[in-house]
């Protein structure tokens, strides 16, 4: 994300314009995935840009000096990246310490991984999903991409210097880079499993290196220092047409792609990288019109500060957004965007640019001079310092208020499977984010208001649930007692963290034990999306069932719309299916939910169970 405009390279304003579009796409995705469902592709654009610009700088220095000063290169990189990052990490730590210091222990590893630039592998090791996380997300979750780039900055100069020494011919170098890119893309495609969480291949340096290598190969065959503005009109038109086509492909993919599309992991990310590379080639050409358009002042201003914008945007969104809510407030989003850009502008003006140009010592001198100029009298300086200390103390006192422990980042998947019927006297159960089945703290007897759920034609009748099987995840598990009360005799098979891809195996096991009824409730989708073929295969395997009740989901996560659209479409094509629209039924009923916005309290469980009971038809009597 940084703007490598130091050194003797030629400044290309259109490149900064592309940076601006990329970082705005990422912000839009994190604010609300519906605005830019493919906004996560902005990171892929940054990878191509980094590969091109860094390789272009290294090759230019090699051609000019006959060698590469690795120490100088790495010092420039760290001087460009580290100061702003350290300030961001300090600000995030201070905010959490003041507002909810109970989270600091859980985030300690995230801070250390960010400092060491290994966040991507830290997330892989901890099996933290980029797409399917519950509880408050880490404000440092976006550091995975910075880790990938920094690992590239550390290793690539060594490999490139070796390549330049052994085989300086451009064709061989570019071919080797493209071969490496092909291996990386193949690893992504081979490791991808449709319907499963793709976070491992999304985070991995090995499976994301193709974007960086495609950009690097472009720098070998299209070095910015050798591009001339004195080209023919025909060449300029070809460059502009190719760049425009590449930019349109990038924008279309950002607008139409979704993070669970199998296409992305089976070639889509590569297509994005190639389209971005063609766009970069056009923007690097000094005579292109596209470069002048994207190099307009507003986009250029944002692009120059894109590193700071990327650093600040996710902590601002995470730490100022409502927990466990999928409601999108345009006013809040506008304030978050303004705060992000404001922090980035301050970081660029008072830290990044001065340090980049003069180093730490010059920066310290400049800050001291600015301080003395605006506060010329010693008394004024002491007054400001005292006010800041008092403010800090007051906020610290506020932070002393006890806070509830933060929910863990993801649903644990080691919980024991639970198969009922549940005795009618069993206490209500709820499942927390760690996957632990616990007694839910329902309202006290003298305080609880009577709940009158929608009437079910079978509710309460003897053995009304005979022949009914419910298969689901922790949401179903938390309502097992209520379902047994309404449908005595029902078999409930719920497991924390269950995915739809596991349902067919569960159904076969229940069938072999004679516990699979003729009426089946399927409540799955809370923990992530699934492939259309997986859902169709499951429904075909249950074709002999009299009725299949599909329950859609309310989960404030990006896959909610994908899951619900797929279930709705399937319910219209399979004759024996019925759709329970839990998403619509629970709209505006925040009092039903726990803090994560997904799992249900006592009131919500009663209502949820009543909807399922009402949806199940009585078995037809034999003629």
Buried (B, 14 or more C-beta within 10 A) or exposed (E): BBBBBBEEBEEBBBBBBBBBBBBBBBBBBBBBBEBBBBBBBBBBBBBBBBBBBBBBBBBBBBEEEEEBEEEEBEEBBEBBBBBBBEBBBEBBBEBBBBBBBEBEEBBEBBBEBBBEBBBBBBBBEEEBBBBBBBBBBBBBBBBBBBBBBBBBBEEBBEBBBEBBEEEEEBEEBBBBBBEBBBEBBEBBBEBBBBBBBBBBBBBBBEBBBBBBBBBBBBBBEBBBBEBEEEBEEEBBEBBBEBBBBBBEBBBEBBBEBBBBBBEBBBEBBBBBBBBBBBBBBBBBBBBBBBBBBBBEEEBBBBBBBBBBBBBBBBBBBBBEBEBBBBEBBEEBBEEBBEBBBEBBBBBBEBBBBBBBEEEEEEBEEBEEEEEEEEBEEEEEBEEEEEEEEEEEEEBEEEBEEEEEEBBBBBBBEEBEEBBBBBEEEEEBBBBBBBBEBEEBEBEEEEEEEEBEBEEBEBBEEEEBBBBBBBBBBBBBBBBBBBBBBBBBBBBBBBBBBBBBBBBBEBBEBBBEEEEBBBBBBBBBBBBBBBBBEBBBBBBEBBEEBEBBBBBBBBBBBBBBBBBBEBBBEBBEEBEBBBBBBBBEBBEEEEEBBBBBBBBBBBBBBBBBBBBBBBBBEEBEEEE
